């Protein structure tokens, strides 16, 4: 089985849709995916993901199932470094790296601040949703691997968001989302690919083949959007610092 996880295009968060750039990016994704053999499409209920998926679905004359748990990861917490309540990523490096639990695949969501704001419950909601989806397609979670009851080479395509993508990937490969949130960057409308490996009959694990791939932009003569990144140097005042 192969999973294609597509982040929404450049967002207009105020109106939960895409910017003009985002719509152009969604068209690039559609051009990339239109020749793929995709068994099923799934999409977040949020407008920016729906608008991104629409280009691919229209190009392929397909429909997608909307899954509530694919919405952006929603558990705002109090950031100890800034004092404001917002998403549980985008911490300053000196703050989150000081806590060893954030590197642990099981303990990352069990610190006091994470539990106070329900991050552990939100993570479990995503884990359960993903495992239910994979079971529907023949792969049943057993510990840190999957029992391949109906092994297949089907491709599933999920249109969603950066935050929830990292939670899903962490669950699949056994890694803390805090490490993925802060150490990786998937620009808008990029594609992440994970594939099962069944090296012993009936036992499957997921391997990530690509994260935030943007090759379709370069093929179209475009550059990926800056969104999701922070300033390369502190002196670059026109790039995001916090």
N, C-alpha and C positions, 0 to 999 in steps of 0.2 A: 504493500500500500504506500501511496505517496500523498503527502499533505502539502498543499500550496497555501501559504498564509499571506494574504495581500493586505498591506496597510492602506487605509483610505488616502485619497489624494490631498494635496495641500488644503488645510481646513480653514473654513470660516466658522470658528467656534461660536461666535455670537449668534449666528442663525442656524447652526448645526447643518451646514452644507459645505460646498467647496468654493474656493476662490476661482477666478478665471484660470489661474495656473493649475489648480487642482483638477478642473474639468479636462484640461489638455492632457494632464498626467493620466487621468482615468482612460482617456482614449488610447494612450500609449500602452497601458496595461491590456486593454482589449485587443489591440493589434498583436501583442505577444501571446495571449492566451487562446485566441480564436482558433488556432490550429491544433491545440491540445485535445486529447481525448479525456474528458473530465466526466467522471461518473455522477457527481452531485456537487451542487453549489450551496453554501451556507453563508448567511450574512448577519451582521449585527443589526439590531433594530434602530440604531442611531442614523440620522440623516446623511452624515458625511460618508458612512460606509455604504449605505443604500445607494447614494448617488454615484459612488465609485463603481459598485457592482453593476449598475444598470447598463453601463457602456459595454461590458463584456457579455452580459446576458442578452442584450439586444443584438450584438454582433453574432452571437451563436444561436439565437432564437431559443433560449433556455429560460428556466425559472429557478429561483433560489428559495430555500427555506430559511425563514428568519428565526434565529435562536436567541432568546433573551440573555442567556449567559455569555454571549459573544460581545455584548456591549463593552464599552471601555471599562476597565477595572475601576470600580467605584467604591473607595473607602478612604476618603480624605482624612489625613492625620495631622497632628501638631508637629511641625518640623522643629526640632530642637535647636537648629542653627539659625533659623530666621524668625521663629515665633509665630508664623502664620499657619493656618490649616489649609492643606492642599494635598494633591496626589502623593502617594507614598514613594515617589521617585523624585528625581531632580534634587536630591540632597547635595549639599556641598561635600566633596570627597572627605575632608577632615572629620566630618560628623559621622557619616555612616560607617566608614572604615574603622572607626574606633571601637565598634561593637563586634566581637567575634561571632556572635550568633547570626549576624546578617550574612555570613558566608556559608551557613549550614542549610542544607536543603529542607530540613524539617523544622529547625528552630528559628528561621528568619522571621516568621510571622508571630512568634511567641514572646517577643520583648513586651515590656509593659505598655509602651505607646502603641504598638501594633494591636495588642489585644483590647486596649481601651477603646480604640476606634473601629474595632470589628474587622481588621484586615484578615485575620485568620478565618473568619466565617466567609468572607468574600472569596478568599482563595479556595476554600473547600467547595464553594458553589461552582467555581470554574473547573476545578478538578473533576467534580462529579459530572458536570455537563460534558466535558471532553470525553471522559471514560464511557458515558452512556452513548455518545455519538460513535466512538470507535467500536463498541460492542455491537451496535447496529450494523456495522460493516464487517463484523467477523473477528474482532480483536478484543479480548477480555483481559482486564488488568488483573495481574497476580503478583503482588509485591512490587518490584521495580521493573518487571517485564510484562509482556502481554502473551496470553495463550491464544495462538492462532487457530481458531476453530474453523474459520473459513478463509484461509490465506488467499490473498489476491494481489493483483498488480493494479488495482483501481486507483484513480487519482481523485482526491477530494479537494475542493477549493473553498477557502474560508476568507471572506472579506471582513476585516475587523480593525483593530487598533493596536498601537505599539505596546501599551501597558498590559493588556490582556494577552497579547501574543507572547510576551516574555513569561507570564505566569504559566501558559500552556507549555511552552518549550521547557521551562524548568521542570514541570511535572513529567514530561516525556523523557528527558535526558538526565534527570537527577541532579538539578542545579538550583541554587537559590535565585529567585527572580531579582533580588537586590543586585546581584553580580551582573545579571543580564541587563537590567534597567540602566545601570550606571556604566557598564563596560562595553555595551554594544549600541549601535544606532541604526535604526531602520528609517530611512527618509520616507516621506510620503509616497504612496503608490509603488513601493518596492515589494519584491516577492521573496519570501523565505520558504525554503524547501526542506522537508524532512521525509525520509524514506525508511520503511521497516527493513530490518535484516533478520532473516530466519535461518541462522547458522546451524541450529539444531531443530529437527522437525517439531513443529508445534510451539516453539518458543521464539517470540519476536521482540526486538528492541528497536527503538527509533534512533536514527543518526541524522544530524543536520548537515545537509549538503551545501546549503547556501543560506546566508542571512542578509536580508535587505538588499537583494540583488537589483541593480539598477541598469542592467544592460540594455533594456528596451528604451531607456531615455537616450542613451548614446546612439543607438540605432536610428533614433528619430532626430538626432541633432540637438538634443536638449541636455541640460544639466539637472541633476536632482535638486529639489528644494532644500533650503537650509534648515527647515523646521525639524526639531528634535535634537539639534546640536547646540552647543554653547561656543562661546568665543574661543578662537584658536590661541589668541594672546589677549591678556587683560587690557592692553592698550587699544584694542580694536573696539572703539566705543559704539560702532554701529552694529555689532553682533551681540547676541543675548548673553548676559552674565548670570542672571538668576531667573 
